[in-house]
Amino acid sequence: MLAQEDALSPPGGLPLLIAADLQDDLMVANNDLERLQRLLSDACDALLTHFYGATGEINHVLHIVASRPDVDAPGLHAAMQHLAGAITAMQFQDMASQLVGHTSRRLRNCADRLARDTMGDDEDGCAVVEAPPPRPNPVTQDEMDAGSIELF
C-alpha cells in the first residue's frame, strides 16, 4: 500500500489523491463564495430598489404636507432619517462583495498552484495559475458607522 501511495506522489509533495481531494474542496468553497456573492448582490439590489421607492413616496407626501401650514409631520421626517440610515447600511454589500471576491481569488490561486505543483503542467506544458490578490485584505473596516464607510 505504501509503495502504491509513493507511486502516486510527486517527489517531496502530497500524495496525488490527497492533493486532488484538497483541490476539489478548495473549488467547492470557491463556488460557494461565488453563489454567496450573487445572493448578496440580488438581495442588495432588491432592498435598494424598495428603499429608494419608499424614499420617493415619503418625499412626495412631505411635499404635500409642506403645502399645508396647519399640518406637521415629524413622523415622516423620522422615517426619512431611518431610510437614509438603511441605505447607508446597504453599503455593507460593497464591503462584503470585496471580501468574497478577494477570498474567492485567493482560493482559486491555491487550487491552481496545488494542481500545478502536484500534477504538473497541462498538455501544453504551461499550467494556468490565476494570480493571487495583490493585497492581503481589500477591506480594512470591521464595523459600519454613519460617515465612516470605506468603499475601496
Helices and strands as residue ranges (DSSP letters): H 2-7, H 16-66, H 74-89, H 92-119
